[in-house]
């Protein structure tokens, strides 16, 4: 019969062992089990293993140096040996029932009320066996008998059957673990925070930069940063309210008789001549020739007369006047004013009042003044909306153009509102402020001089000015200016090498003696541990500056 050898792990569970039996094709299987393996610690496990092997039609044998395990295996009917190739002894299985107390004999178990277990000499009950007994409890068997021959039987209390606790081994392992823990705490837990104050002087620094829409990344060596050319082209239309008023009612009209007592010669008045009565002006509708006066002697003068149609200068019912005398305003201050006059033939009539809103000349003028600013703001906002979240746009790096204005209404047109339109364009070169400040800051670092450093951790702001901007090409050049604190350079890596593991006093003394150091403050974790951490990654520096007096 072909044989299969399976090697088990010390902590391999019974379910895993059974599964491996099922997957093994051979019928004769030898199980190599480590000493004190989990499988050998429970008689219940061995029972289950035996039952499954029988159900699968497989013959199993356990190979182990564990004497107790071999003994338990033999008791449930599993052959066991101590090494591969050794032939097993004839098996004499005594099936163990799980009452509270069991007597292991050559023939049958005996249970006593004293809760003592009786074995044959040399038999040892493992911890697993005890667990099996507890898992399948039963009542005591009355009248249990002792071995008839009275020999080969030995009583043992349950506590004596349990494995002894390995106190010595436990102490050794605990001591080693404790030592490793102390080493770990000594090396990895302590942390040291060091605040340095460096003497400094303020220095004005300037860095040149360039912006290019074609650049993909920041080029520190050339000082070039990527730019974003933003364009907007559109027709801007804005509406404005009309404020003018106009009377569009009917004009009064009638007939005026013109009198000429100024000259014996006829006087011609052109169409549109203005006649005024009580502050109301009427205009003649046609030319009229007024005959000269006649003098019959003795101071009797007969004025020449002629009739002419006249219409009120403006609409309104106030022009509906009764018969009135008229003067010609154009003759005011001359002899003609009182010599060439008029009188209406009956009342003037037909005048009416109807007031409407119209676009006045001043409305148009004012709209044109504000439209330019309105249009600029509109295209500028659209341009800014196209910018990415972290971009900025300098006023000097943008251009807005407004074309010719057109107005939808003429002056005096009846309307509530009117519009003004014009083509407008926007161009701007946006950039990331962080890119520019980083380029400028790195440039500043290169200008500090030997053994000097900028004490600010970063450049928060700078005065930006542009020298040349070409929005058609999407390029610009300029300068960034800032006032920064300059102090002696501290090599933190070298400083860590010098002070790690030193006590607070020595470390502090060493740092204070470094050139350019004004003062030093140290804090430790844990607080009682007044030594600099041996782990360099647990030493943290914070640099501040103080002005030189």
C-alpha positions in Angstrom: 0.0 0.0 0.0 1.4 3.4 -1.0 2.1 5.6 2.0 1.8 9.5 2.3 3.6 11.5 5.0 2.0 14.8 6.1 3.9 17.3 8.2 1.7 19.3 10.6 2.4 22.7 12.1 2.5 23.1 15.9 -0.6 25.3 15.9 -2.5 23.5 13.1 -6.2 23.1 14.0 -8.1 19.8 13.8 -10.3 21.1 11.0 -7.2 21.8 8.9 -5.8 18.3 9.5 -9.1 16.7 8.5 -9.3 18.8 5.4 -5.8 17.6 4.4 -6.9 14.0 5.0 -9.8 14.5 2.6 -7.5 16.0 -0.1 -4.9 13.1 0.1 -5.5 10.3 -2.3 -3.4 7.7 -0.5 -5.1 5.4 2.1 -2.0 4.9 4.4 -1.2 8.3 5.9 1.6 9.1 8.5 1.2 12.4 10.4 4.4 14.0 11.6 3.4 16.1 14.6 5.6 18.5 16.5 6.0 18.1 20.3 3.2 19.9 22.2 1.3 20.5 19.0 -2.4 21.6 19.3 -3.6 18.4 17.9 -2.1 16.3 20.8 -3.4 18.6 23.5 -7.0 17.4 23.3 -8.3 13.8 23.4 -11.5 15.1 21.7 -9.3 16.2 18.7 -7.8 12.7 18.5 -11.3 11.1 18.6 -12.5 13.3 15.8 -9.4 12.5 13.8 -9.9 8.8 14.3 -13.6 9.0 13.4 -12.9 11.0 10.2 -10.1 8.7 9.1 -12.4 5.6 9.5 -15.1 7.3 7.6 -12.7 8.1 4.7 -11.3 4.6 4.7 -7.8 5.8 5.6 -5.3 4.2 8.0 -3.4 6.8 10.0 -0.3 6.8 12.2 1.1 9.6 14.3 4.8 10.2 14.5 5.9 12.4 17.4 8.4 12.8 20.2 5.5 13.9 22.5 5.1 10.9 24.8 1.8 12.2 26.3 0.5 12.7 22.8 1.5 9.2 21.7 -0.2 7.8 24.8 -3.5 9.6 24.1 -3.3 8.6 20.5 -3.0 4.9 21.4 -5.9 5.3 23.8 -8.3 6.3 21.0 -7.0 3.6 18.7 -4.4 5.6 16.6 -1.0 3.9 16.1 1.9 6.2 17.2 5.7 6.0 17.0 8.5 8.4 17.9 10.3 8.4 14.5 9.7 7.7 10.9 10.2 4.1 10.0 9.6 2.7 13.5 7.0 0.0 13.7 4.1 0.6 16.1 3.3 -1.6 19.0 0.0 -3.5 19.0 -2.7 -1.0 19.9 -4.9 -1.6 22.9 -7.4 1.2 22.8 -9.4 2.0 25.9 -12.2 4.3 25.0 -12.5 7.2 27.5 -15.9 8.2 28.5 -16.1 11.8 29.8 -17.6 11.5 33.4 -16.4 13.9 36.1 -13.9 11.3 37.5 -12.5 8.5 35.4 -10.5 5.4 36.4 -8.3 4.2 33.6 -7.8 0.4 34.0 -6.9 -2.5 31.8 -10.6 -3.3 31.2 -12.9 -0.4 32.1 -12.9 3.1 33.6 -13.9 3.6 37.2 -15.5 6.9 38.4 -15.3 7.7 42.1 -17.2 10.4 44.1 -13.9 11.8 45.3 -13.4 13.4 41.9 -10.1 11.6 41.6 -9.0 9.9 38.5 -7.4 6.4 38.6 -4.9 5.5 35.8 -2.6 2.6 35.2 0.9 3.2 36.3 2.7 5.5 33.9 -0.5 6.9 32.4 -0.6 10.7 32.1 -3.7 12.8 31.5 -2.9 15.9 29.3 -4.6 19.2 29.5 -6.6 18.3 26.4 -7.9 15.2 28.1 -9.1 17.3 31.0 -10.9 19.6 28.5 -12.5 16.6 26.9 -13.8 15.5 30.3 -15.2 19.0 30.9 -16.8 19.2 27.5 -18.8 16.0 28.0 -19.8 15.9 31.7 -21.9 13.2 33.2 -23.1 12.1 36.7 -20.9 10.0 39.0 -21.3 6.2 38.6 -22.5 4.7 41.8 -20.8 1.7 43.1 -17.7 2.0 41.0 -15.4 -0.9 41.7 -11.6 -1.0 42.1 -9.3 -3.2 40.2 -10.1 -6.7 41.3 -6.4 -7.6 41.5 -5.6 -4.4 43.4 -2.4 -3.9 41.5 -1.3 -1.6 38.8 -3.7 1.1 39.9 -2.7 4.6 41.1 -4.9 7.5 42.3 -4.1 11.1 41.3 -5.9 14.3 42.0 -7.0 16.5 39.0 -4.5 19.3 39.9 -1.7 16.8 39.8 -2.7 15.8 36.2 -2.4 19.3 34.9 0.9 20.4 33.2 3.1 22.4 35.5 3.5 26.1 34.7 7.0 26.9 33.3 7.9 29.7 35.8 11.6 29.8 34.9 11.0 30.0 31.2 8.4 32.7 31.7 10.8 34.8 33.8 13.5 34.6 31.2 11.2 35.6 28.3 9.7 38.4 30.4 13.1 39.7 31.3 14.2 39.7 27.6 11.0 41.5 26.5 11.4 44.0 29.3 14.9 44.7 28.2 13.9 45.3 24.6 11.0 47.5 25.8 13.4 49.7 27.8 15.8 50.0 24.8 12.8 50.9 22.5 11.6 53.6 25.0 15.1 54.9 25.4 15.8 55.3 21.7 12.4 55.9 20.0 10.2 57.7 22.5 12.2 60.8 23.5 11.7 63.9 21.4 13.5 67.2 21.6 12.2 70.6 20.3 14.8 73.3 20.0 13.9 77.0 19.3 16.8 79.0 18.1 16.9 82.8 18.0 19.4 84.0 15.3 20.8 87.6 15.2 19.7 89.2 12.0 19.8 92.3 9.8 17.2 93.4 7.3 18.2 93.5 3.7 16.3 94.7 0.6 16.5 92.1 -2.1 15.5 92.1 -5.8 14.9 89.2 -8.1 14.0 89.2 -11.8 11.4 86.9 -13.2 9.7 86.1 -16.5 6.2 84.8 -17.3 5.6 82.8 -20.5 2.3 81.2 -21.6 4.4 78.4 -23.4 6.2 77.4 -20.2 4.9 74.1 -18.7 6.8 74.2 -15.4 8.7 76.5 -13.2 12.3 77.0 -14.4 14.3 78.1 -11.3 17.5 78.7 -13.2 16.0 81.1 -15.6 13.4 82.5 -13.2 10.5 81.6 -15.6 7.1 80.6 -14.5 4.1 79.4 -16.6 1.5 82.0 -17.6 -2.1 81.8 -18.7 -3.2 84.1 -21.5 -6.9 84.9 -21.0 -8.9 86.6 -23.8 -12.5 87.8 -24.1 -14.1 89.3 -27.2 -17.7 90.3 -27.2 -20.2 93.1 -27.9 -21.3 94.8 -24.8 -24.8 96.2 -24.6 -26.0 98.3 -21.6 -29.5 99.7 -21.1 -30.2 103.2 -19.6 -33.4 105.0 -18.5 -34.8 107.9 -20.5 -35.5 111.0 -18.3 -36.7 113.6 -20.9 -40.4 114.7 -21.1 -42.2 116.0 -24.2 -45.6 117.3 -24.9 -47.0 115.6 -28.0 -50.5 117.2 -27.8 -52.0 119.3 -30.6 -50.9 122.9 -31.3 -53.5 125.7 -31.1 -53.9 127.8 -34.3 -55.8 130.7 -35.8 -55.5 133.8 -37.9 -53.5 137.0 -37.1 -54.2 140.4 -38.8 -50.8 142.1 -39.2 -50.9 146.0 -39.0 -48.2 148.2 -40.6 -48.1 151.8 -39.3 -44.4 151.9 -39.5 -43.9 152.9 -43.1 -45.8 153.8 -46.2 -43.8 151.1 -47.9 -45.1 147.5 -47.6 -43.3 145.2 -45.1 -42.7 141.5 -45.9 -42.7 139.0 -43.1 -41.3 135.5 -43.9 -43.0 132.3 -42.8 -42.2 131.4 -39.3 -42.2 134.9 -38.0 -42.8 134.8 -34.3 -45.8 136.7 -32.8 -46.0 136.8 -29.0 -49.0 137.5 -26.7 -48.9 137.1 -23.0 -45.7 135.1 -23.2 -47.1 132.6 -25.7 -45.5 132.5 -29.1 -47.2 131.7 -32.4 -45.5 131.3 -35.8 -46.8 132.4 -39.2 -47.4 129.6 -41.6 -46.5 131.5 -44.8 -44.9 134.7 -46.0 -47.0 137.8 -45.8 -46.7 141.2 -47.4 -48.2 144.0 -45.3 -49.1 147.2 -47.2 -47.7 150.6 -46.0 -49.9 153.0 -44.1 -51.8 155.9 -45.8 -51.6 159.5 -44.5 -54.7 161.6 -45.2 -53.2 164.6 -43.6 -53.7 166.2 -40.3 -52.1 163.3 -38.6 -54.7 160.8 -39.7 -52.8 157.6 -40.5 -54.5 154.5 -41.7 -52.3 151.3 -41.1 -51.9 148.8 -43.9 -53.2 145.3 -42.9 -52.9 141.7 -44.0 -54.1 138.3 -42.6 -51.8 135.3 -42.0 -52.4 131.9 -40.5 -50.4 131.2 -37.3 -49.7 128.0 -35.2 -48.6 127.8 -31.6 -44.9 127.2 -31.1 -45.6 124.2 -28.8 -48.6 121.9 -28.1 -50.8 122.6 -25.1 -54.2 123.8 -24.2 -52.7 127.0 -22.7 -52.4 128.3 -26.2 -56.2 128.3 -26.6 -56.4 132.1 -26.1 -59.1 134.6 -26.9 -58.6 137.6 -29.3 -55.3 139.2 -28.3 -52.8 141.7 -29.5 -49.4 140.4 -30.7 -45.9 141.9 -31.0 -43.0 140.6 -32.9 -40.1 139.7 -30.4 -37.5 140.2 -33.2 -38.4 143.9 -33.4 -37.9 144.5 -29.7 -35.9 147.7 -29.0 -36.6 149.1 -32.5 -39.3 151.6 -33.8 -40.9 148.6 -35.6 -41.8 146.9 -32.3 -44.9 149.2 -31.7 -45.5 150.0 -35.4 -45.7 146.5 -36.9 -48.1 144.5 -34.7 -50.8 141.9 -34.9 -54.2 141.0 -33.6 -55.9 137.7 -33.7 -59.1 137.3 -35.6 -61.1 135.5 -33.0 -59.7 133.0 -30.5 -56.8 130.6 -31.0 -58.1 127.0 -30.6 -57.3 123.3 -31.0 -54.4 123.2 -28.6 -54.1 120.1 -26.3 -51.6 118.7 -23.7 -50.2 115.1 -23.8 -46.9 114.6 -22.0 -44.7 111.5 -22.8 -41.2 110.3 -21.8 -38.5 110.9 -24.3 -34.7 110.3 -24.7 -33.1 113.6 -24.0 -29.7 114.8 -25.4 -28.4 114.8 -21.8 -29.5 111.2 -21.3 -27.4 110.1 -24.3 -24.5 112.2 -23.2 -24.5 110.8 -19.7 -24.9 107.2 -20.9 -21.9 107.5 -23.1 -19.8 108.7 -20.2 -20.7 105.7 -17.9 -20.8 103.0 -20.7 -17.1 102.8 -21.1 -16.6 101.9 -17.5 -19.5 99.5 -17.5 -18.2 97.7 -20.5 -14.7 97.5 -19.1 -16.0 96.0 -15.8 -18.1 93.4 -17.7 -15.3 92.1 -19.9 -12.8 92.2 -17.0 -15.1 90.1 -14.9 -15.5 87.5 -17.7 -11.8 87.4 -18.0 -11.3 86.9 -14.2 -14.0 84.1 -14.3 -11.8 82.2 -16.7 -8.8 82.3 -14.3 -8.0 79.1 -12.4 -8.6 79.2 -8.6 -5.0 79.7 -7.6 -4.1 82.3 -10.3 -3.7 86.0 -10.0 -3.9 88.8 -12.6 -1.9 92.1 -12.2 -3.6 95.3 -13.4 -0.5 96.1 -15.4 -0.7 92.7 -17.2 -4.1 93.2 -18.8 -5.6 95.3 -21.6 -9.2 96.3 -22.3 -10.3 97.9 -25.6 -13.8 99.5 -26.2 -14.8 100.1 -29.9 -17.2 102.7 -31.4 -20.4 103.3 -29.4 -23.9 103.1 -31.0 -27.1 104.4 -29.4 -30.5 102.8 -30.1 -32.5 106.1 -29.9 -32.0 109.6 -31.0 -32.6 112.7 -28.8 -36.3 113.5 -28.4 -37.4 110.0 -29.4 -40.3 108.8 -27.3 -39.0 105.9 -25.1 -38.8 104.7 -21.5 -35.3 103.4 -22.0 -32.5 103.1 -24.6 -29.3 101.0 -25.1 -25.7 101.7 -25.9 -23.6 99.0 -27.5 -19.9 98.7 -28.5 -17.4 95.9 -29.3 -15.1 95.2 -26.3 -12.0 92.9 -25.8 -10.0 91.8 -22.9 -6.5 90.3 -22.7 -4.6 89.4 -19.5 -1.6 87.3 -18.6 -2.4 85.4 -15.4 0.1 83.5 -13.2 0.3 81.6 -9.9 1.5 83.8 -7.1 3.1 80.8 -5.4 5.2 80.1 -8.4 6.5 83.7 -8.5 7.2 83.9 -4.8 9.0 80.6 -4.9 11.2 81.6 -7.8 11.9 85.0 -6.2 12.7 83.3 -2.8 15.2 80.8 -4.3 16.8 83.7 -6.2 17.1 85.7 -2.9 18.7 82.7 -1.2 21.5 82.8 -3.7 22.3 86.4 -2.9 22.8 86.0 0.9 26.5 85.6 0.8 28.7 82.8 2.3 27.6 81.2 5.6 24.4 83.4 5.6 20.8 82.4 5.4 17.4 84.0 5.0 15.6 83.4 8.3 12.1 83.6 7.0 10.8 80.1 6.1 9.1 81.4 3.0 8.3 84.6 1.1 4.8 85.6 2.0 4.6 88.7 -0.2 6.7 90.8 -2.5 6.3 94.1 -4.5 5.8 93.1 -8.1 6.6 95.4 -11.0 6.5 94.7 -14.7 9.1 95.9 -17.2 7.8 94.5 -20.4 4.5 92.9 -21.3 3.6 91.4 -24.7 0.0 90.2 -24.5 0.1 89.1 -28.2 2.9 86.7 -27.4 1.7 86.0 -23.9 5.0 87.0 -22.2 6.1 89.4 -19.5 9.2 90.3 -17.5 9.5 92.1 -14.2 11.0 92.3 -10.8 10.1 91.1 -7.3 11.3 93.1 -4.3 11.2 92.2 -0.6 12.9 93.1 2.7 14.1 90.0 4.5 16.1 89.1 7.7 19.6 87.7 7.0 21.5 85.8 9.7 24.3 83.2 10.2 23.6 79.9 8.5 23.0 77.0 10.9 23.7 73.5 9.6 20.9 71.6 11.3 22.2 68.1 10.2 25.6 68.8 11.7 24.1 70.2 14.8 22.1 67.1 15.3 25.2 65.0 15.0 26.9 67.1 17.7 24.1 67.2 20.3 22.2 63.9 20.0 22.2 62.0 23.3 23.7 64.9 25.3 22.2 66.3 28.4 20.3 69.6 28.3 23.1 71.6 29.8 25.9 70.5 27.5 23.6 70.7 24.4 22.5 74.2 25.3 26.0 75.4 26.0 27.2 74.0 22.6 24.5 75.8 20.7 24.8 79.1 22.5 28.5 79.2 21.6 27.7 79.0 17.8 28.3 82.2 15.9 25.2 84.2 15.3 23.0 82.4 17.9 21.3 84.9 20.2 19.5 82.4 22.5 18.2 78.9 22.6 15.2 77.2 24.3 14.8 73.4 24.6 11.8 71.3 25.5 11.7 67.5 25.9 9.2 64.7 25.7 8.7 63.1 28.2 9.2 66.2 30.3 11.4 64.5 32.9 13.8 63.2 30.2 16.3 66.1 30.0 18.5 64.6 27.3 18.5 65.3 23.6 16.9 62.4 21.7 19.4 59.9 20.3 17.2 59.4 17.2 18.1 62.4 15.0 14.7 62.3 13.3 13.2 63.1 16.7 15.1 66.4 17.0 13.1 69.3 15.7 14.4 72.9 15.1 12.4 76.1 14.9 14.4 79.2 13.9 13.4 82.7 14.8 15.2 85.9 14.3 16.0 88.9 16.6 17.1 92.3 15.3 20.7 93.3 16.0 20.9 96.3 18.3 
